[in-house]
Amino acid sequence: MTEGYGQQRLADAAGYQNGGVGMVTRAVKRLLAVLAVLMLPPALGAQVVVGRVVDQRTGQGVATAMVRLVDRDGAYRSFVIADSAGTYRLALDEPGEYFLAAERIGYQPVRSPLLAISKPDGVYPIDLEVVAAPLGLPGLTITASQRAAGDRKIRLHIGMSPSALRMAPLTRADLAVHLDKARAIEDVLRWTNTPNITVRTSTEGPCFQWRFRQCIEVYLDGFHVNPEFVNSVPLDLVESLVIIGPSESITYESGAILLFTSGWFR
């Protein structure tokens, strides 16, 4: 396991929730009661993990932090973007052993101990504390070797080399040009030279029209993002943006806009 993500340790999540099982890593020191408004009944046969991502020093919520559910093999199973108060809610489709991981630009990534989510249904309140990165460091810097490995993962994921696509992928350096004025992925695609994409807005969220035809879907680290949540994705977490046209990739036959975060490259 990557240093800084905490010890790999198995605990029953119910016991972890009540503070009765195991030590917590420095970055995940406490479990707090979750606001009553979050304690909604879970869907039948589903488990729900709810909580907040908070700054370890100030105790304030960390807005738009990305929270992931990771299995013990390192595969992402689900993700959610915390709201303006740092609150998140993740639904699981089956019991199992999972890590919770959180990341945000300006903070060091954090991962919980390995949790055993064993109840067939139930709500598990778990807060994650993140530590501010040292001054001058973004907290999520990707090394050359990590980028090379991540690019290989992208190639395997889409079934072809990104360099063979009609439109070259956008890197963090390309996106950084827009960070001062762009607030969302929609803005980036409006202002970037993407001649095949027309951005249209609706009450359901942005539509990225391919050559004035169908709207192509957006995916974050391989997970589909509903249109109403597309503009909630923090731009500064996106490490690479890949645009696939219809029929370019077997994996995405109808085309896709793929967003890959720093976590993908780690």
Residue, then its C-alpha position, 0 to 999 in steps of 0.5 A: m500500500t502507498e505510504g501515507y494511506g494508513q495501515q491496512r487493517l480489517a475491522d467490522a464497520a459497525g464496531y468501527q462506527n462505535g469506536g470499539v474496534g481497532m486503532v485509527t490511522r493518524a489521518v482518520k482519528r475519529l468517527l462522528a455522529v452523522l447529521a440526522v438529515l443524512m440518516l435516510p433509510p437505505a434501499l432494500g438490500a443495500q448498505v449506505v456509508v455516510g459522513r463528512v470529509v473534514d480538515q484535521r486542523t480546523g474541523q471544517g468540512v472540505a467541499t467537493a472532496m472526492v470519496r471513493l469506495v475501494d475493494r481490498d484488491g484496489a479496484y474502485r467500486s463507487f465514488v461520490i463528490a462531497d457537497s459544500a459542507g464536505t458531506y457525502r453519501l455512498a450506496l453499496d450494492e453488496p456487503g464486503e471488505y472495503f476502504l474509504a478514500a478521500e482526496r482533494i487538491g491542497y490536501q494529502p490523500v487519505r484512506s481508512p482502515l479496511l472495513a468489513i461491511s457485513k450487514p445486508d442493509g444498514v447505515y454506516p456513519i464514517d467521517l474522514e479527516v484530511v491533512a493539508a499538504p505542505l505549503g507549495l505542494p498541491g497534494l496530488t502531484i503525479t510522477a512521470s512513472q505514475r503518469a506512464a502507468g495511468d496512460r497504459k491503464i487508459r489504453l487498456h480501458i478504451g481498447m486503443s491508444p489515446s494518441a490514435l483518437r480524432m482529438a488529442p487528450l487534454t492533460r492537466a497542463d491543458l486544463a490549467v489554462h482554464l482553471d482561473k475562469a472555468r468553473a466546470i467541465e462544460d466551460v472547458l469544452r466550450w473554450t477548448n478547441t473541440p470542433n466536433i463537440t457542441v455544448r448545450t444546456s438543459t434542465e437536466g444538465p449539459c449535453f455534449q453533442w457530437r457533430f450536432r447529433q447525439c449527446i455523448e455521455v460523461y464518465l469519471d474514472g470509468f463510472h458514468v456521471n449523470p448529466e445533473f452532476v457533471n458540473s459538480v466534478p472539481l476541475d482541479l482533480v482532473e488529470s486527463l480528459v479524453i474525448i471519444g467519438p462514436s465508433e472510435s472505441i469498442t468500449y464506448e461505441s456511442g462515444a464518451i467524454l472520459l475524465f480521469t482523476s489523480g487517483w486513477f494514476r496512482 
